[in-house]
Amino acid sequence: ILCAGGTPSPVPDPSVATVATGENGITQISSTAESFHKQNGTGTTQVETNTSEDGESSGANDSLRTPEQGSNGTDGASQKTPSSTGPSPVFDIKAVSISPTNVILTWKSNDTAASEYKYVVKNKMENEKTVTVVHQPWCNITGLRPATSYVFSITPGIGNETWGDPRVIKVITVPIPVSDLRVALTGVRKAALSWSNGNGTASCRVLLESIGSHEELTQDSRLQVNISGLKPGVQYNINPYLLQSNKTKGDPLGTEGGLDASNTERSRAGSPTAPVHDESLLGPVDPSSGQQSQDTEVLLVGLEPGTRYNATVYSQAANGTEGQPQAIEFRTNAIQVFDVTAVNISATSLTLIWKVSDNESSSNYTYKIHVAGETDSSNLNVSEPRAVIPGLRSSTFYNITVCPVLGDIEGTPGFLQVHTPPVPVSDFRVTVVSTTEIGLAWSSHDAESFQMHITQEGAGNSRVEITTNQSIIIGGLFPGTKYCFEIVPKGPNGTEGASRTVCNRTG
């Protein structure tokens, strides 16, 4: 059966006749054009060529092979017949396009009548299945298996069934690309990647790169590293910066673990990791399924906060042949200050404390503090998650911002709004004394009101008087009795200044 089609240009047209190898020998599907992409993951063609079908080198065409015709019309083993005018063997056989299930072969012939030749292409790995193409030095072979090694022979022939010597090429189909590539979670210094693997995938390689301009990335945060040997059905815990720096050469750089077919915990050593089982990010395998998950999970740790990364995943066959890459971009969470609290507040100073979302390296941070008042502002830098803010004004509203900084990276700031209290009253004194009344006076420049606590000696209980004035007469007292008066200045937003106390006896 012949595969019709025009003669291709010197660079093979990607639209070619499609030929599938059937189980019973030669099968021509169609000569309809079909488009293919030349990709095998690594950018190089995974082929080997031999000079002859049996591996022997031949020079001039001193013998020819004629494929026998079986009872079902298939081409059988070729027989040599003496001839001096038969086709010369083809040369420069190339696999110009390799996919998981297709291979496009091209070849050359120096014979002047080569454009009139027909060619028998034999799949020597699968029951000697053959296809025949006419008047074209190329063939599209379909229906192949991913990540599989094949040997194809090409035999030229002329119309009178005179055949030349075959030549062979070895081709390895690429694996199926990974699927369902996703970022399962992100944190300040970690991210979890997961994907599904197709049949024929022995392992995977991840190219992890940090993204950003030179100004955006510090020397420590720039990353470009290959993580290889990632097997299907295994969970990994890997620090890519250790892989890049190789500072811990000889030490474990990560961990791997998984479940065997009986759903029991297992572990195995392998590059780049040491054996430790990690909890699955995707949930446990269903024991009733009787199958091990083909998903690969990689928990990347030790990443830089607030940094963009690109992960490119390549499926790999057992011999290292790579499939089409799949890529995904993600960003780690920025470091963040939260739970900013003011403690030990006075009229002119306060102490701040806060928390940071990255506990692993909190000691490496510095913190920029900006304090903005009603009429002025100030800045302060500290290296621990607490600070004393001096030089404040009493009874004043302040906006406070605390921003974490790691190297050149600024994180998400935390905020606090606070009022400072008024200063204590001054010149607190007794002005009038009678048998049932005592007069009091004081001075204050920043309080909005004053709260007076009146306590009778030995009574324990006290009563409260509130005034906005800076003097007061306290009546209803008992004669000859000692009283203590505690005054508390009240500022904006319910703030309270420090108290002052004076005691006196009625007449």
C-alpha positions as CSV (number, residue, x, y, z in Angstrom):
1,I,0.0,0.0,0.0
2,L,1.5,3.3,-1.0
3,C,1.5,6.7,0.7
4,A,0.9,9.3,-2.0
5,G,2.1,12.9,-1.8
6,G,4.1,15.5,-3.5
7,T,7.8,16.0,-3.2
8,P,8.7,18.1,-0.1
9,S,10.9,21.1,-0.2
10,P,14.5,20.8,1.1
11,V,13.2,21.8,4.5
12,P,10.4,19.3,5.2
13,D,6.9,20.9,5.2
14,P,5.2,20.2,8.6
15,S,2.1,19.3,6.7
16,V,2.7,15.7,5.7
17,A,0.9,12.6,4.8
18,T,-0.1,10.7,7.9
19,V,0.6,7.0,8.1
20,A,-0.3,4.6,10.9
21,T,1.1,1.2,11.4
22,G,-1.6,-1.4,11.6
23,E,-1.5,-4.7,13.4
24,N,-1.5,-6.8,10.2
25,G,1.3,-5.0,8.4
26,I,1.0,-2.0,6.0
27,T,-1.8,0.5,6.5
28,Q,-2.2,3.8,4.7
29,I,-4.5,6.2,6.6
30,S,-4.5,9.2,4.4
31,S,-2.4,11.8,2.6
32,T,-4.3,14.6,4.3
33,A,-2.0,17.3,5.7
34,E,-1.5,17.4,9.4
35,S,0.6,19.8,11.4
36,F,3.2,18.8,14.0
37,H,5.5,20.6,16.4
38,K,9.2,19.7,16.5
39,Q,9.8,19.4,20.3
40,N,11.3,16.7,22.4
41,G,11.8,18.7,25.6
42,T,15.6,19.0,25.4
43,G,15.7,20.7,22.0
44,T,17.7,17.9,20.5
45,T,16.6,15.0,18.4
46,Q,16.9,11.7,20.2
47,V,17.9,9.5,17.3
48,E,20.6,7.1,16.3
49,T,21.3,6.0,12.7
50,N,23.0,2.9,11.4
51,T,24.4,2.4,7.9
52,S,22.4,-0.8,7.3
53,E,19.6,-2.9,8.7
54,D,22.0,-5.5,10.0
55,G,24.5,-2.9,11.2
56,E,27.1,-3.6,8.5
57,S,28.4,-0.8,6.4
58,S,27.9,-1.0,2.7
59,G,29.5,1.1,-0.1
60,A,28.4,0.9,-3.7
61,N,25.0,-0.7,-4.3
62,D,26.3,-4.2,-5.3
63,S,23.3,-6.0,-4.0
64,L,19.6,-5.1,-3.6
65,R,16.8,-6.2,-1.2
66,T,13.4,-7.1,-2.5
67,P,10.6,-7.3,0.2
68,E,8.6,-10.5,-0.2
69,Q,4.9,-10.2,-0.4
70,G,3.0,-12.4,2.1
71,S,-0.4,-13.9,1.5
72,N,-2.1,-10.9,3.1
73,G,-0.2,-8.4,0.9
74,T,2.3,-7.3,3.6
75,D,5.9,-6.8,3.0
76,G,8.0,-9.6,4.4
77,A,11.7,-10.0,4.8
78,S,13.7,-8.6,1.9
79,Q,15.8,-10.7,-0.4
80,K,19.1,-9.6,-2.0
81,T,19.1,-9.8,-5.8
82,P,22.1,-8.8,-7.9
83,S,21.7,-5.6,-9.8
84,S,23.8,-2.7,-10.9
85,T,20.9,-0.3,-11.5
86,G,18.9,-0.6,-8.3
87,P,18.3,2.4,-5.9
88,S,21.2,3.5,-3.7
89,P,20.6,3.3,0.1
90,V,19.1,6.4,1.6
91,F,21.3,8.5,3.9
92,D,21.0,11.4,6.4
93,I,17.9,9.9,8.1
94,K,16.5,12.4,10.6
95,A,13.6,12.5,13.0
96,V,12.6,16.1,12.4
97,S,9.6,15.9,14.8
98,I,9.2,13.7,17.8
99,S,6.1,13.7,20.0
100,P,4.7,11.2,22.5
101,T,2.8,9.3,19.8
102,N,4.2,10.5,16.4
103,V,7.5,10.6,14.6
104,I,8.2,12.4,11.3
105,L,11.2,10.9,9.5
106,T,13.1,12.5,6.5
107,W,15.9,11.1,4.5
108,K,18.0,11.9,1.4
109,S,19.0,10.1,-1.8
110,N,21.6,11.1,-4.4
111,D,20.0,9.1,-7.2
112,T,18.8,11.2,-10.1
113,A,15.5,9.2,-10.1
114,A,15.0,9.4,-6.4
115,S,11.8,11.5,-6.8
116,E,10.2,8.5,-8.5
117,Y,11.1,6.0,-5.8
118,K,8.9,4.4,-3.3
119,Y,10.1,3.7,0.2
120,V,9.2,1.0,2.6
121,V,9.4,2.2,6.3
122,K,9.5,-0.7,8.7
123,N,8.8,-0.5,12.5
124,K,11.3,-3.1,13.6
125,M,10.2,-3.0,17.2
126,E,6.5,-4.0,16.8
127,N,6.1,-7.2,14.7
128,E,7.9,-5.7,11.7
129,K,5.0,-3.5,10.8
130,T,5.6,-1.6,7.6
131,V,4.3,1.4,5.6
132,T,5.1,2.5,2.1
133,V,5.4,6.0,0.8
134,V,5.7,7.1,-2.8
135,H,7.6,10.0,-4.4
136,Q,8.5,11.7,-1.1
137,P,11.5,11.4,1.2
138,W,9.6,11.7,4.4
139,C,7.0,9.8,6.5
140,N,4.8,10.6,9.4
141,I,4.5,7.5,11.7
142,T,1.6,7.6,14.2
143,G,0.1,5.4,16.9
144,L,3.3,5.1,18.8
145,R,3.7,4.8,22.6
146,P,5.1,7.6,24.8
147,A,8.7,7.3,26.2
148,T,9.4,4.2,24.0
149,S,12.5,3.3,22.0
150,Y,11.8,2.4,18.3
151,V,14.0,1.3,15.4
152,F,12.8,2.2,11.9
153,S,14.3,0.9,8.6
154,I,13.9,2.6,5.3
155,T,14.3,0.7,2.0
156,P,14.2,2.5,-1.4
157,G,12.5,0.8,-4.4
158,I,11.6,1.4,-8.0
159,G,8.5,0.5,-10.0
160,N,9.8,-2.9,-11.1
161,E,10.1,-4.0,-7.5
162,T,13.8,-3.6,-7.4
163,W,14.9,-2.7,-3.9
164,G,18.0,-1.1,-2.4
165,D,19.6,-1.8,0.9
166,P,17.8,-0.7,4.1
167,R,19.1,1.9,6.5
168,V,17.9,2.3,10.1
169,I,17.3,5.0,12.7
170,K,16.7,4.7,16.4
171,V,14.1,7.1,17.8
172,I,12.8,7.5,21.4
173,T,9.4,9.0,21.7
174,V,9.1,11.7,24.3
175,P,7.0,11.3,27.5
176,I,3.6,12.8,27.9
177,P,3.8,16.2,29.5
178,V,2.8,16.5,33.1
179,S,-0.8,17.6,33.7
180,D,-2.7,19.5,36.4
181,L,0.3,21.5,37.4
182,R,-0.7,23.7,40.4
183,V,0.5,25.6,43.4
184,A,-1.2,23.8,46.4
185,L,-0.2,26.4,49.0
186,T,2.1,29.4,49.5
187,G,3.6,30.9,52.7
188,V,6.2,33.4,53.6
189,R,9.1,31.0,52.9
190,K,7.4,28.0,51.3
191,A,5.3,26.9,48.4
192,A,3.9,23.5,47.5
193,L,3.8,22.3,43.8
194,S,1.9,19.3,42.6
195,W,1.2,17.7,39.3
196,S,0.0,14.4,37.6
197,N,2.3,12.1,35.6
198,G,1.4,10.2,32.5
199,N,2.2,6.6,31.5
200,G,5.9,6.2,30.7
201,T,7.1,9.0,32.9
202,A,9.9,7.7,35.1
203,S,10.8,11.0,36.8
204,C,10.5,14.7,36.4
205,R,12.8,17.7,36.4
206,V,11.9,21.1,37.8
207,L,13.6,24.3,36.7
208,L,13.0,26.9,39.4
209,E,13.8,30.5,38.8
210,S,13.2,33.7,40.7
211,I,11.6,36.5,38.7
212,G,12.4,40.2,38.9
213,S,14.8,42.9,37.9
214,H,18.3,43.2,39.3
215,E,17.1,45.9,41.7
216,E,14.2,43.8,42.9
217,L,16.3,40.7,43.7
218,T,19.1,40.6,46.3
219,Q,22.1,38.5,45.8
220,D,20.7,35.9,48.2
221,S,17.3,35.8,46.5
222,R,18.4,35.3,42.9
223,L,17.8,31.7,42.0
224,Q,18.1,29.4,39.0
225,V,18.3,25.7,39.9
226,N,17.4,22.3,38.4
227,I,15.7,19.8,40.7
228,S,15.9,16.4,39.1
229,G,14.9,12.8,39.9
230,L,11.4,13.6,41.1
231,K,9.5,10.3,41.0
232,P,5.8,9.8,40.5
233,G,3.8,9.1,43.7
234,V,6.3,10.7,46.0
235,Q,6.2,13.8,48.2
236,Y,9.4,15.9,48.6
237,N,10.6,18.6,50.9
238,I,13.4,20.6,49.2
239,N,15.4,23.8,49.9
240,P,16.3,25.0,46.4
241,Y,18.8,27.6,47.7
242,L,20.9,24.9,49.4
243,L,20.9,23.1,46.0
244,Q,22.1,26.2,44.3
245,S,24.8,27.2,46.8
246,N,25.9,23.6,47.4
247,K,27.2,24.9,50.8
248,T,26.1,21.6,52.4
249,K,27.6,19.2,49.9
250,G,27.2,15.7,51.1
251,D,24.4,16.6,53.5
252,P,20.7,15.8,52.8
253,L,19.2,18.7,50.8
254,G,15.6,17.6,51.1
255,T,13.4,14.7,52.0
256,E,11.2,12.3,50.1
257,G,8.5,9.9,51.1
258,G,5.3,8.2,49.9
259,L,2.9,5.3,50.2
260,D,3.4,1.9,48.7
261,A,0.7,-0.2,47.0
262,S,-0.6,-1.4,50.3
263,N,-1.0,2.2,51.5
264,T,1.7,1.8,54.2
265,E,4.4,4.4,54.9
266,R,7.5,3.9,52.9
267,S,10.6,5.9,52.1
268,R,13.6,5.5,49.7
269,A,16.8,7.3,49.2
270,G,17.4,9.2,45.9
271,S,18.8,12.3,44.4
272,P,18.4,15.0,45.7
273,T,17.0,13.7,49.0
274,A,17.3,11.6,52.1
275,P,14.4,9.3,53.1
276,V,11.8,10.9,55.4
277,H,8.0,10.6,54.9
278,D,6.1,13.9,54.6
279,E,2.4,14.4,55.0
280,S,0.6,14.6,51.7
281,L,-0.6,18.0,50.6
282,L,-3.4,16.4,48.5
283,G,-4.9,14.0,51.0
284,P,-4.4,10.3,51.5
285,V,-4.6,7.7,48.8
286,D,-7.8,5.8,48.7
287,P,-6.9,2.3,50.0
288,S,-9.9,0.7,48.1
289,S,-8.5,1.9,44.8
290,G,-5.6,-0.5,45.0
291,Q,-3.4,2.0,43.1
292,Q,-0.6,4.3,44.1
293,S,-1.1,8.0,43.2
294,Q,0.9,9.1,40.2
295,D,1.0,12.7,41.5
296,T,4.3,14.2,42.5
297,E,4.3,16.8,45.3
298,V,7.2,19.1,46.1
299,L,7.2,21.4,49.1
300,L,9.8,24.1,48.5
301,V,11.2,25.6,51.7
302,G,13.6,28.3,52.5
303,L,12.3,30.6,49.8
304,E,12.6,34.4,50.0
305,P,9.5,36.3,51.3
306,G,7.5,38.4,48.8
307,T,9.4,36.9,45.8
308,R,8.0,35.8,42.4
309,Y,9.1,32.4,41.1
310,N,8.6,30.4,37.9
311,A,8.6,26.6,38.0
312,T,9.0,24.7,34.7
313,V,8.3,20.9,35.0
314,Y,9.7,18.4,32.4
315,S,8.5,14.8,32.3
316,Q,11.3,12.4,31.8
317,A,11.6,8.9,30.3
318,A,13.9,6.3,31.9
319,N,16.7,7.3,29.6
320,G,16.3,11.0,30.4
321,T,14.4,12.0,27.3
322,E,12.2,14.9,28.2
323,G,8.6,15.8,27.2
324,Q,7.1,19.2,26.6
325,P,7.6,21.5,29.6
326,Q,4.7,22.9,31.6
327,A,5.2,26.1,33.6
328,I,3.6,27.9,36.5
329,E,4.3,31.2,38.3
330,F,3.7,31.9,42.0
331,R,4.7,34.4,44.6
332,T,5.6,33.8,48.2
333,N,3.7,35.8,50.8
334,A,5.3,39.1,52.0
335,I,6.6,39.3,55.5
336,Q,4.0,41.0,57.6
337,V,3.9,42.9,60.9
338,F,0.7,42.3,62.9
339,D,-0.7,42.7,66.4
340,V,1.0,46.1,67.0
341,T,0.3,47.0,70.7
342,A,1.1,50.1,72.8
343,V,2.2,49.3,76.3
344,N,3.5,51.6,79.1
345,I,1.8,54.6,77.6
346,S,2.7,58.0,79.2
347,A,2.0,61.6,78.2
348,T,5.3,61.9,76.4
349,S,6.3,58.3,75.4
350,L,5.1,54.8,74.8
351,T,6.5,51.3,74.3
352,L,5.4,49.4,71.2
353,I,5.5,45.6,70.7
354,W,4.4,43.6,67.6
355,K,4.6,40.2,65.9
356,V,6.0,39.2,62.5
357,S,4.7,36.5,60.2
358,D,8.1,34.9,59.6
359,N,9.3,33.4,62.9
360,E,12.1,31.5,61.2
361,S,14.2,34.6,60.6
362,S,12.7,37.3,62.7
363,S,16.1,38.1,64.2
364,N,17.4,39.1,60.8
365,Y,14.8,41.8,60.3
366,T,15.0,45.5,60.8
367,Y,11.8,47.6,61.3
368,K,11.1,51.1,60.1
369,I,8.8,52.9,62.4
370,H,7.0,56.1,61.3
371,V,5.1,58.1,63.9
372,A,2.8,60.9,62.6
373,G,1.1,63.3,65.0
374,E,-1.3,66.2,64.4
375,T,1.5,68.7,63.7
376,D,4.7,66.7,63.5
377,S,6.2,63.3,62.7
378,S,9.3,61.2,63.4
379,N,11.0,58.0,62.2
380,L,12.8,55.3,64.0
381,N,14.7,52.1,63.0
382,V,15.0,49.1,65.4
383,S,16.3,45.5,65.1
384,E,13.9,43.8,67.4
385,P,10.1,43.6,67.6
386,R,9.7,46.3,70.3
387,A,10.6,49.9,70.5
388,V,10.3,52.9,72.9
389,I,8.9,56.0,71.2
390,P,10.0,59.2,73.0
391,G,9.3,62.9,72.5
392,L,5.5,62.7,72.1
393,R,3.0,65.3,73.0
394,S,0.4,64.8,75.7
395,S,-3.3,64.4,74.7
396,T,-2.4,63.9,71.1
397,F,-3.5,61.5,68.4
398,Y,-0.8,59.5,66.6
399,N,-0.7,57.2,63.5
400,I,2.1,54.6,63.9
401,T,3.4,52.4,61.1
402,V,5.8,49.5,61.6
403,C,7.3,48.1,58.4
404,P,9.5,44.9,58.4
405,V,12.6,45.0,56.2
406,L,14.8,42.0,55.2
407,G,17.7,43.0,53.1
408,D,16.2,45.1,50.3
409,I,12.8,43.6,50.7
410,E,10.1,45.5,52.5
411,G,7.1,43.6,53.8
412,T,3.6,44.4,54.7
413,P,3.5,47.0,57.6
414,G,1.3,46.9,60.7
415,F,-0.6,49.9,62.0
416,L,-1.7,51.4,65.3
417,Q,-3.7,54.5,66.2
418,V,-3.2,55.8,69.7
419,H,-3.9,58.9,71.9
420,T,-1.3,59.9,74.4
421,P,-2.9,60.7,77.8
422,P,-2.8,64.2,79.5
423,V,0.0,65.0,81.9
424,P,-0.8,64.8,85.7
425,V,-2.3,67.9,87.2
426,S,0.0,70.2,89.1
427,D,-0.3,72.4,92.2
428,F,-3.1,70.1,93.6
429,R,-4.1,71.8,96.9
430,V,-6.8,72.3,99.6
431,T,-8.3,75.8,99.4
432,V,-11.3,75.7,101.9
433,V,-12.0,73.6,105.0
434,S,-15.2,73.5,107.1
435,T,-17.1,70.9,109.2
436,T,-18.8,69.4,106.2
437,E,-16.9,70.8,103.1
438,I,-13.4,70.9,101.7
439,G,-12.4,73.0,98.7
440,L,-9.8,71.8,96.2
441,A,-7.9,73.4,93.2
442,W,-5.2,72.4,90.7
443,S,-3.6,73.4,87.4
444,S,-3.8,71.5,84.0
445,H,-3.2,72.6,80.4
446,D,-4.2,69.5,78.4
447,A,-7.0,67.6,80.2
448,E,-10.6,67.7,79.0
449,S,-12.1,66.8,82.3
450,F,-11.2,65.6,85.8
451,Q,-12.4,62.7,87.9
452,M,-12.2,63.0,91.7
453,H,-12.3,60.0,93.9
454,I,-13.2,60.9,97.5
455,T,-12.4,58.3,100.2
456,Q,-13.2,58.5,103.9
457,E,-10.5,57.2,106.2
458,G,-11.4,53.7,107.4
459,A,-14.5,53.5,105.3
460,G,-13.0,51.7,102.3
461,N,-15.6,52.8,99.8
462,S,-15.2,56.0,97.8
463,R,-17.5,58.3,95.8
464,V,-16.7,60.0,92.5
465,E,-17.2,63.5,91.3
466,I,-16.5,64.7,87.7
467,T,-15.8,68.3,86.7
468,T,-14.4,70.2,83.7
469,N,-13.2,73.1,86.0
470,Q,-9.9,73.3,87.7
471,S,-11.5,73.7,91.2
472,I,-14.2,72.0,93.2
473,I,-16.0,72.1,96.5
474,I,-16.7,68.7,98.0
475,G,-19.7,68.8,100.4
476,G,-21.6,66.3,102.5
477,L,-18.6,65.4,104.6
478,F,-18.6,64.4,108.3
479,P,-17.1,66.8,110.9
480,G,-13.7,66.0,112.3
481,T,-13.1,63.3,109.7
482,K,-10.1,62.7,107.5
483,Y,-10.6,62.4,103.7
484,C,-8.3,61.6,100.8
485,F,-8.9,63.1,97.3
486,E,-7.4,61.5,94.2
487,I,-7.7,63.4,90.9
488,V,-7.3,61.8,87.5
489,P,-7.1,64.0,84.4
490,K,-9.1,62.7,81.4
491,G,-7.9,63.3,77.8
492,P,-9.3,62.5,74.3
493,N,-10.7,59.1,73.5
494,G,-11.1,58.2,77.2
495,T,-7.4,58.4,77.9
496,E,-6.4,59.0,81.5
497,G,-3.3,60.7,82.9
498,A,-1.5,59.8,86.1
499,S,-3.3,60.6,89.3
500,R,-2.4,62.9,92.2
501,T,-3.7,62.7,95.8
502,V,-4.1,65.1,98.7
503,C,-5.6,64.3,102.2
504,N,-7.2,66.7,104.7
505,R,-9.5,66.6,107.8
506,T,-12.8,68.5,108.1
507,G,-13.2,71.0,111.0
